[in-house]
Amino acid sequence: MPFKDATEQEIDQVMQEAWKAFMQFRKTTLKQRADLMRTIGVEMEAIGDELIHTVMEETHLPEARVKNERARTIFQLTSYAAACEAGHWLEARIDTANPEKGDPDIRKMQVPLGPVVVFGASNFPFAYSTAGGDTASALAAGCPVVVKAHPAHSRTSELVAGAILRAVEKCGMPKGVFAHVHGASFETGKALVTHPHTRAVGFTGSYGGGKALFDWANQRKAPIPVFAEMGSINPIFLLPGKLKQSAKETAALCAGSITLGTGQFCTNPGLIVGIDNEDLQVFIKELGAAIAKTAPGTMLHAGIAKAYGEKRKAALQQQEVETVSVSEMQPQQEQGVPTIASATAKAFFSNPLLHQEVFGPYSLVIRCADAAELLAVATHLEGQLTCTMMATAKDIKEHTELVDLVQDICGRLIHNGVPTGVRVALSMQHGGPFPATTDSRFTSVGADGIKRWVRPLSFQNWEDDLLPDAVKNGNPLGIWRMVNDQLSNGALA
């Protein structure tokens, strides 16, 4: 049965409890927070097949994908727990007093912002939703979390929320450190973002949704940060030497990435750019042949299927766009048809619709007259999560201006690979210049994601026993700190 949207009164109560919980949760130890996250993983695993089958019913995702995503989500929880305990994200800095110069003792560390509102994503019912990276990293930072379930998998979200609440109780955490609400209307989201106790927002979804949250947050009397991932076309640049060397192999690699998960990844390559010559034509032919043999896949829900159908149709109806290939197999209801289209660079320059994301198994190949047009295409692109260079070492050296320009518009630059597949690791940057995200300085994947939910605070001339553990002389946390400009994990003499 459908869940009712939370009322303004219910949201106010949830946020009041989150704020009250923050006063206690911010003082928990790093180990206590890490134990909470690990316990959440255990509780998610304990739900068993009921959780897997519920996701499959709500999203049409296959069992293998669902189990893999649950495993990834539990890995995220445990890896962020380890990062929480390691304490690098605290960025502890100590500059001891220098009486001869009259310099005071100053110590700085990161402290939690306060209650974080997380909006679950539709395309990852586990990894970017109720117990996903935003929730895990916010808890690691010491921030209570209020999750708004995505309506497309509300029952799944409810089950996962139950696991989190059981973990909260087992770990003796304060009531209100986690809360879960439902809401399909804009009013629910606006009430959560504009509530005075909300201190930050995490979002993964469409540009329209993310921009609305961003605007509400900045219209508040006291604006708050919104970390929104809002989509990307993740362009792949095909350089001449690479195509001459391996056009067929590159086409096969791209075809697999375009259709992976029925194209429903934020890193799906929606644009491919190359110089029009015999090698590019071989690439296009091979890519088209692979797409024609790829069966349509059932999309996550009716809304995504409808949007894909409409945007795909609009793109293919543009006068300058040629349909290269579509799947030879007839689609069933709510299935996305794998499609490759092509256009010239001049058409791309003059038609803004061709710059827009078509979320699904679709990609547009842009044919450039020469290297100058290839460079010009890059100048017309907005911020992206990823950009890919299919290139030999010689190609890279001969197109340094292009490489330098592409670095300015993406968060992750890939060489001879595909953008799909986001590794949960400290060095991963999953975020890019606007409009890919609202703040390209941060990542939503990897332990550095914790830094979104904290702010720096300096303590001047405080007695040692009154300081937080992270900046005490004895270093009771055993973390690495900068002490008088030297990296150390020891105690101060």
FENPEKA-V219890 format. One line per field, one symbol per residue. ss: DSSP state (@ for helix, = for strand, . for the rest). burial: # if it has 16 or more other ideal C-beta (glycine too) atoms within 10 Angstrom, else .. A space follows every 10 residues. Layout:
ss->???
burial->???
This chain:
ss->.......@@@ @@@@@@@@@@ @@@@@....@ @@@@@@@@@@ @@@@@@@.@@ @@@@@@@@@. ..@@@@@@@@ @@@@@@@@@@ @@@@@@.@@@ ..===..=.. ..=..===== ==...====. .......... ..@@@@@@@@ @...====.. @@@@@@@@@@ @@@@@@@@@@ .......=== =....@@@@@ @@@@.....= ====..@@@@ @@@@@@@@@. ....=====. .....===.@ @@@@@@@@@@ @@@@@@@@@@ @@@....... =====..@@@ @@@@@@@@@@ @@....==.. .@@@@@@@@@ @@@@@@.... .=====.... ....==..== ====@@@@@@ .@@@@..... .=======.. @@@@@@@@@. ...======= ..@@@@@@.@ @@@@@@@..= =====..... .......... ......=... ......@@@@ @@@======= ...@@@..@@ @......... ===..===.. ...
burial->..#.##...# #..##.#### ##..#..#.# .######### #.##..#... ##.###.### #....##.## .###.##### #.######## #####..... ....###### ########## ########## ########## ########## #######.## ########.. #.##.##### ####...### #####.#### #######.## ####.##... ...####### ########## ###..##..# #.###.#### ########## #######.## .###.##### ##.#.##### #..##..##. ##..##.... ##.####... #..####### #####.###. #..#..#### ########.. ..######.. #.######## ##..##.##. .##..#..## ##.#...### .#.#...### ###.####.# .######### ####...... ......#### ##..#.#.## #.#....... ...
